[in-house]
Amino acid sequence: MSSAQVADPIEIDRARLAALIEREGATYRDRHPKSRAAFEQGGAHLLGGVPMTWMRMWAGGFPLYQDRAHGAELVDLDGNRFVDFCLGDTGAMAGHSPEAAVAAVTRRYAEAGGATTMLPTEDASWVAADLVRRFGPTHWSFTLSATDANRWAIRLARQLTGRPKILVYSYCYHGSVDETFVVATPDGPRSREGNVGAPVDPRETTRVVEFNDFGALERELGAGDVAAVLMEPALTNIGIVLPDPGYLDAVRSLTTEHGCLLINDETHTFSAGPGGCTMAWRLSPDLVTIGKSIGGGIPIGAYGLSAELAERIVDDKEAELVDTGGIGGTLAGNALSIAATRATLEHVLTDAAFERMIGLADRFTAGVRNIIETRRLPWTITQLGARTEYRFCPQPPRSGGGSAAAADPELDEYLHLYTANRGVLMTPFHNMALMCPATTEAHVDTHTEGFAAATDELVG
Ligand SMILES: Cc1ncc(COP(=O)(O)O)c(C=O)c1O
């Protein structure tokens, strides 16, 4: 993990930025007539005009429509080819349609048949054993999304501890989990802005603190009502916020001392290495949750817990685990997802692949850092293994609240348009670039050149 900062930064000229956005927006519209027409004419019966409302996040007024994608590259409806650093916001960290996953899915779906039967397949034991090797917890179960892995882990934590609340970090994101939409403010916790149809005020279910704030964590856990701390070992959904030295040890000690469980959500921090931050930093959470990438693009999530917790929950006479107790789903653990996951873990997101991906992220980070420094931009770049992200603040943020304050939608729009117009896709929600096993040095350099040109125009 690493981050950088510039002394004596310049100020961004907002008038120049507005003019550049205007110009790049026009280029974007010119380059994508088919995507634009598909959006304007095809959205009549789609909520928000798109298959899933987040797909409206792309800069330019309409999303690119995907034609095809393989490895680290994607081609849109107009035939434009892109180096893809968004990678489905981590869902495609294995690269698009990796060969081994294609073969496993074809075998299971077309040849053997039976995508979803409510029966186990032998691949599941292999996958669970590999997740043990990577993340530590010894007993695993499957979901169809990281969101559900977190939901069910939270339910299990409540059942196991008999406590009502969870604790999360301000500006965290763990999927559409009701309990997590709460932020810390100087006036106390409040529901996160825009929280849709919350079942109850999240302050009833959740305690919230800023990342890296040891005192706040100690205070909140002291109330004795927290079943589990649900955390990413480094925040990744509000830029990347790295833990201060010793902070994660302190979290582990405090949670143990206060009798609450620790859940590491490794869905994004998996980028840190073959076993995410948990393996890379020798962490020892009670539960681990993960999703998105492990199925090579086929939906799956997973949660694992220690042998001791697994035994207690299975033996708990009041916990209905095999029917309508609130844990489980009809298609969860289905043969197709499991086959894709085995192939992805066994052949694609291997230890060797991570080594390469992290080397490429080092190259990406060094290139961007050099540009930030030589142009004296008031920005930073922070890397977490195969994932790296620039943020519009002169110092690396230490908390979600601090990072949220550095949001700059205009700069986001400009850089996303500029890079998209030159064949590079960045994650629309932020400025994250993720490497996959098919990413090359040439891909990285394409971004570095585009970023240099974009910033040169910006600073004049
Ligand atoms: C850390 C983390 N956990 C969980 C999720 C939820 O993933 P999904 O939307 O695939 O359920 C996300 C999504 O961005 C995430 O970033």
The ligand as a Gaussian input file, in Angstrom:
#p B3LYP/6-31G(d) Opt

LIG

0 1
 C      -16.877000      -3.377000       0.020000
 C      -18.150000      -3.783000      -0.659000
 N      -18.926000      -4.725000      -0.109000
 C      -20.071000      -5.114000      -0.688000
 C      -20.499000      -4.558000      -1.861000
 C      -21.778000      -5.009000      -2.483000
 O      -21.557000      -5.672000      -3.672000
 P      -22.802000      -6.079000      -4.570000
 O      -23.430000      -4.793000      -4.997000
 O      -22.214000      -6.834000      -5.694000
 O      -23.706000      -6.876000      -3.721000
 C      -19.738000      -3.565000      -2.464000
 C      -20.176000      -2.923000      -3.721000
 O      -19.590000      -2.007000      -4.229000
 C      -18.530000      -3.174000      -1.850000
 O      -17.767000      -2.202000      -2.371000

